[in-house]
């Protein structure tokens, strides 16, 4: 089964994608983490996605992601992609990539969330400098406001600050809305309320795609 998961920042895509990967035995790919790793080695990419809150060009993202996925998924099947594709051109690249091996996308899971709730959730996100564990001061708080269970200091990522989040949400609306329309027309879009409890979302999703 080949899946992608969509939704505005803070909608719980990562949580649901990991749960679905574990439940269905799928390879999990998270584009945000992947590009942040790329940014550590490329100052230009770091400037674009972390400091300016912008997105890389569709062709560049595909080149980077497909190279990585070809190594991990030589058969191009049994995966869930989190945060990719974000646009219609990226989706077309993905379809062509899958088609080269006679594969296709089975479902696109779309988690809905209001802009106000998205902003509230993202700006409350914190990451441990030591072990990399991610917390949310609202939905998944640490034992203390400033430190991880491992003792590491909790910090806010540059792309989780209010100004950058606002830019990301604006870009998301402009770029991803047309993709949602295309996926709906193709009959593979599954819309789920992203504000529902985590277990409820997971159960509803699995019941509809299996």
C-alpha positions as a Markdown table, in Angstrom:
| # | Residue | x | y | z |
|---|---|---|---|---|
| 1 | Unk | 0.0 | 0.0 | 0.0 |
| 2 | Unk | 1.3 | 3.4 | -1.0 |
| 3 | Unk | 0.1 | 6.4 | 1.0 |
| 4 | Unk | 0.7 | 10.1 | 1.4 |
| 5 | Unk | -0.5 | 12.3 | 4.3 |
| 6 | Unk | -1.4 | 16.0 | 3.9 |
| 7 | Unk | -2.5 | 18.7 | 6.2 |
| 8 | Unk | -1.5 | 22.1 | 7.6 |
| 9 | Unk | 1.3 | 22.4 | 10.0 |
| 10 | Unk | 0.3 | 21.2 | 13.5 |
| 11 | Unk | -2.4 | 18.8 | 12.1 |
| 12 | Unk | -0.7 | 15.8 | 13.5 |
| 13 | Unk | 0.6 | 14.4 | 10.2 |
| 14 | Unk | 3.7 | 13.1 | 11.7 |
| 15 | Unk | 2.0 | 11.3 | 14.6 |
| 16 | Unk | -0.6 | 9.7 | 12.4 |
| 17 | Unk | 2.0 | 8.8 | 9.7 |
| 18 | Unk | 4.1 | 7.0 | 12.3 |
| 19 | Unk | 1.2 | 5.2 | 13.8 |
| 20 | Unk | 0.0 | 4.1 | 10.3 |
| 21 | Unk | 3.5 | 3.0 | 9.4 |
| 22 | Unk | 3.7 | 0.8 | 12.5 |
| 23 | Unk | 0.1 | -0.5 | 12.1 |
| 24 | Unk | 0.5 | -1.4 | 8.4 |
| 25 | Unk | 4.2 | -2.2 | 8.2 |
| 26 | Unk | 5.0 | 0.7 | 5.9 |
| 27 | Unk | 8.2 | 2.7 | 5.3 |
| 28 | Unk | 7.9 | 6.2 | 6.8 |
| 29 | Unk | 9.4 | 9.3 | 5.1 |
| 30 | Unk | 9.0 | 12.7 | 6.7 |
| 31 | Unk | 10.0 | 15.5 | 4.3 |
| 32 | Unk | 10.6 | 18.1 | 6.9 |
| 33 | Unk | 13.1 | 16.1 | 8.9 |
| 34 | Unk | 14.7 | 15.0 | 5.6 |
| 35 | Unk | 15.2 | 18.6 | 4.4 |
| 36 | Unk | 16.4 | 19.8 | 7.7 |
| 37 | Unk | 19.2 | 17.1 | 7.5 |
| 38 | Unk | 20.0 | 18.4 | 4.0 |
| 39 | Unk | 20.0 | 22.0 | 5.3 |
| 40 | Unk | 22.7 | 21.1 | 7.9 |
| 41 | Unk | 25.1 | 20.4 | 5.0 |
| 42 | Unk | 23.8 | 23.1 | 2.6 |
| 43 | Unk | 23.8 | 26.7 | 3.8 |
| 44 | Unk | 21.6 | 27.8 | 0.9 |
| 45 | Unk | 18.9 | 25.3 | 1.7 |
| 46 | Unk | 19.2 | 26.3 | 5.4 |
| 47 | Unk | 18.6 | 29.9 | 4.5 |
| 48 | Unk | 15.5 | 29.1 | 2.5 |
| 49 | Unk | 13.6 | 26.7 | 4.7 |
| 50 | Unk | 14.8 | 27.4 | 8.2 |
| 51 | Unk | 15.5 | 31.2 | 8.3 |
| 52 | Unk | 13.1 | 32.4 | 5.7 |
| 53 | Unk | 10.3 | 29.8 | 6.2 |
| 54 | Unk | 10.1 | 29.3 | 2.4 |
| 55 | Unk | 9.9 | 26.1 | 0.3 |
| 56 | Unk | 12.4 | 24.7 | -2.1 |
| 57 | Unk | 11.5 | 24.4 | -5.8 |
| 58 | Unk | 9.5 | 21.4 | -6.8 |
| 59 | Unk | 12.2 | 20.0 | -9.1 |
| 60 | Unk | 14.9 | 20.3 | -6.4 |
| 61 | Unk | 12.7 | 18.7 | -3.7 |
| 62 | Unk | 11.9 | 15.8 | -6.0 |
| 63 | Unk | 15.6 | 15.3 | -7.0 |
| 64 | Unk | 16.6 | 15.2 | -3.4 |
| 65 | Unk | 13.7 | 13.0 | -2.2 |
| 66 | Unk | 13.7 | 10.5 | -5.1 |
| 67 | Unk | 17.4 | 9.8 | -4.7 |
| 68 | Unk | 16.9 | 9.0 | -1.1 |
| 69 | Unk | 13.7 | 7.0 | -1.6 |
| 70 | Unk | 15.3 | 5.0 | -4.4 |
| 71 | Unk | 17.9 | 3.7 | -1.9 |
| 72 | Unk | 15.3 | 2.9 | 0.7 |
| 73 | Unk | 12.5 | 1.7 | -1.6 |
| 74 | Unk | 13.9 | 0.0 | -4.7 |
| 75 | Unk | 10.5 | -1.6 | -5.4 |
| 76 | Unk | 8.7 | 1.7 | -4.8 |
| 77 | Unk | 5.9 | 0.3 | -2.7 |
| 78 | Unk | 4.7 | 0.0 | 0.9 |
| 79 | Unk | 5.4 | 3.5 | 2.1 |
| 80 | Unk | 3.7 | 6.5 | 3.7 |
| 81 | Unk | 5.1 | 10.0 | 2.7 |
| 82 | Unk | 4.6 | 12.8 | 5.2 |
| 83 | Unk | 4.7 | 16.3 | 3.9 |
| 84 | Unk | 5.5 | 15.2 | 0.3 |
| 85 | Unk | 4.2 | 16.0 | -2.3 |
| 86 | Unk | 3.0 | 19.5 | -1.3 |
| 87 | Unk | 2.1 | 20.7 | -4.8 |
| 88 | Unk | 0.6 | 19.5 | -8.1 |
| 89 | Unk | 3.9 | 19.5 | -9.9 |
| 90 | Unk | 5.5 | 17.5 | -7.0 |
| 91 | Unk | 2.6 | 15.0 | -7.2 |
| 92 | Unk | 3.1 | 14.6 | -11.0 |
| 93 | Unk | 6.8 | 13.9 | -10.3 |
| 94 | Unk | 5.7 | 11.3 | -7.8 |
| 95 | Unk | 3.2 | 9.6 | -10.1 |
| 96 | Unk | 5.8 | 9.4 | -12.9 |
| 97 | Unk | 8.4 | 8.0 | -10.4 |
| 98 | Unk | 5.9 | 5.3 | -9.3 |
| 99 | Unk | 4.8 | 4.6 | -12.8 |
| 100 | Unk | 8.4 | 3.7 | -13.8 |
| 101 | Unk | 7.9 | 0.5 | -11.7 |
| 102 | Unk | 4.3 | 0.0 | -12.5 |
| 103 | Unk | 3.2 | 1.3 | -9.1 |
| 104 | Unk | 0.6 | 3.9 | -8.0 |
| 105 | Unk | -0.6 | 5.9 | -5.1 |
| 106 | Unk | -3.5 | 4.2 | -3.3 |
| 107 | Unk | -4.6 | 6.9 | -0.8 |
| 108 | Unk | -4.0 | 10.6 | 0.1 |
| 109 | Unk | -5.0 | 11.2 | 3.7 |
| 110 | Unk | -5.9 | 14.8 | 4.3 |
| 111 | Unk | -6.1 | 16.0 | 7.9 |
| 112 | Unk | -8.0 | 19.3 | 8.3 |
| 113 | Unk | -7.2 | 21.9 | 10.9 |
| 114 | Unk | -8.1 | 25.6 | 11.4 |
| 115 | Unk | -5.4 | 28.2 | 10.9 |
| 116 | Unk | -5.8 | 29.4 | 14.5 |
| 117 | Unk | -5.4 | 25.9 | 15.9 |
| 118 | Unk | -2.4 | 25.3 | 13.6 |
| 119 | Unk | -0.6 | 28.4 | 14.8 |
| 120 | Unk | -1.3 | 27.5 | 18.5 |
| 121 | Unk | 0.0 | 24.0 | 18.2 |
| 122 | Unk | 3.2 | 24.7 | 16.2 |
| 123 | Unk | 4.4 | 27.6 | 18.3 |
| 124 | Unk | 4.1 | 25.4 | 21.3 |
| 125 | Unk | 6.5 | 22.8 | 19.8 |
| 126 | Unk | 9.9 | 22.2 | 21.5 |
| 127 | Unk | 12.8 | 19.9 | 20.7 |
| 128 | Unk | 15.5 | 18.5 | 22.9 |
| 129 | Unk | 19.0 | 19.7 | 22.0 |
| 130 | Unk | 20.5 | 16.5 | 23.3 |
| 131 | Unk | 18.4 | 13.6 | 22.1 |
| 132 | Unk | 16.1 | 15.2 | 19.5 |
| 133 | Unk | 12.9 | 14.3 | 21.1 |
| 134 | Unk | 10.0 | 16.5 | 20.2 |
| 135 | Unk | 7.4 | 17.8 | 22.7 |
| 136 | Unk | 4.4 | 20.1 | 22.5 |
| 137 | Unk | 3.6 | 22.3 | 25.4 |
| 138 | Unk | -0.1 | 21.8 | 24.7 |
| 139 | Unk | -0.6 | 18.3 | 23.4 |
| 140 | Unk | 2.5 | 16.4 | 24.6 |
| 141 | Unk | 4.1 | 18.5 | 27.4 |
| 142 | Unk | 7.5 | 17.6 | 29.0 |
| 143 | Unk | 7.7 | 17.0 | 32.8 |
| 144 | Unk | 9.2 | 20.5 | 33.0 |
| 145 | Unk | 8.9 | 23.5 | 30.6 |
| 146 | Unk | 12.6 | 23.8 | 29.9 |
| 147 | Unk | 14.1 | 20.3 | 30.0 |
| 148 | Unk | 13.7 | 16.8 | 28.4 |
| 149 | Unk | 13.5 | 13.6 | 30.4 |
| 150 | Unk | 17.1 | 12.9 | 29.3 |
| 151 | Unk | 18.2 | 16.2 | 30.9 |
| 152 | Unk | 18.7 | 18.0 | 27.6 |
| 153 | Unk | 17.5 | 21.6 | 27.1 |
| 154 | Unk | 14.3 | 22.2 | 25.2 |
| 155 | Unk | 14.4 | 24.8 | 22.4 |
| 156 | Unk | 12.1 | 26.1 | 19.8 |
| 157 | Unk | 13.2 | 25.4 | 16.2 |
| 158 | Unk | 13.7 | 28.5 | 14.0 |
| 159 | Unk | 10.9 | 27.4 | 11.7 |
| 160 | Unk | 8.4 | 27.1 | 14.6 |
| 161 | Unk | 8.4 | 30.8 | 15.6 |
| 162 | Unk | 5.2 | 32.8 | 14.9 |
| 163 | Unk | 6.5 | 34.8 | 12.0 |
| 164 | Unk | 7.9 | 31.8 | 10.1 |
| 165 | Unk | 4.8 | 29.7 | 10.9 |
| 166 | Unk | 2.6 | 32.4 | 9.4 |
| 167 | Unk | 4.6 | 32.4 | 6.2 |
| 168 | Unk | 4.5 | 28.6 | 6.1 |
| 169 | Unk | 0.7 | 28.5 | 6.5 |
| 170 | Unk | 0.3 | 31.1 | 3.7 |
| 171 | Unk | 2.5 | 29.0 | 1.4 |
| 172 | Unk | 0.6 | 25.9 | 2.3 |
| 173 | Unk | -2.7 | 27.4 | 1.4 |
| 174 | Unk | -1.4 | 28.7 | -1.9 |
| 175 | Unk | 0.5 | 25.6 | -3.0 |
| 176 | Unk | -1.4 | 22.6 | -1.5 |
| 177 | Unk | -5.0 | 23.6 | -2.0 |
| 178 | Unk | -4.8 | 22.9 | -5.8 |
| 179 | Unk | -3.2 | 19.5 | -5.0 |
| 180 | Unk | -6.1 | 18.6 | -2.7 |
| 181 | Unk | -8.5 | 19.4 | -5.5 |
| 182 | Unk | -6.6 | 17.1 | -7.9 |
| 183 | Unk | -6.5 | 14.3 | -5.5 |
| 184 | Unk | -10.2 | 14.6 | -4.8 |
| 185 | Unk | -11.0 | 14.4 | -8.6 |
| 186 | Unk | -8.8 | 11.3 | -8.9 |
| 187 | Unk | -10.9 | 9.7 | -6.1 |
| 188 | Unk | -8.0 | 8.9 | -3.8 |
| 189 | Unk | -8.5 | 11.7 | -1.2 |
| 190 | Unk | -9.6 | 10.7 | 2.3 |
| 191 | Unk | -10.5 | 13.7 | 4.4 |
| 192 | Unk | -10.2 | 13.3 | 8.2 |
| 193 | Unk | -10.8 | 15.8 | 11.0 |
| 194 | Unk | -7.4 | 16.6 | 12.4 |
| 195 | Unk | -8.8 | 18.1 | 15.6 |
| 196 | Unk | -10.3 | 14.7 | 16.7 |
| 197 | Unk | -8.4 | 12.6 | 19.3 |
| 198 | Unk | -5.3 | 10.7 | 18.0 |
| 199 | Unk | -6.8 | 7.2 | 18.5 |
| 200 | Unk | -10.1 | 8.3 | 16.8 |
| 201 | Unk | -8.2 | 9.6 | 13.7 |
| 202 | Unk | -6.1 | 6.4 | 13.5 |
| 203 | Unk | -9.1 | 4.0 | 13.7 |
| 204 | Unk | -11.1 | 6.0 | 11.2 |
| 205 | Unk | -8.3 | 6.2 | 8.7 |
| 206 | Unk | -7.4 | 2.4 | 8.9 |
| 207 | Unk | -11.1 | 1.5 | 8.6 |
| 208 | Unk | -11.4 | 3.4 | 5.4 |
| 209 | Unk | -8.2 | 2.5 | 3.6 |
| 210 | Unk | -8.1 | -1.3 | 4.4 |
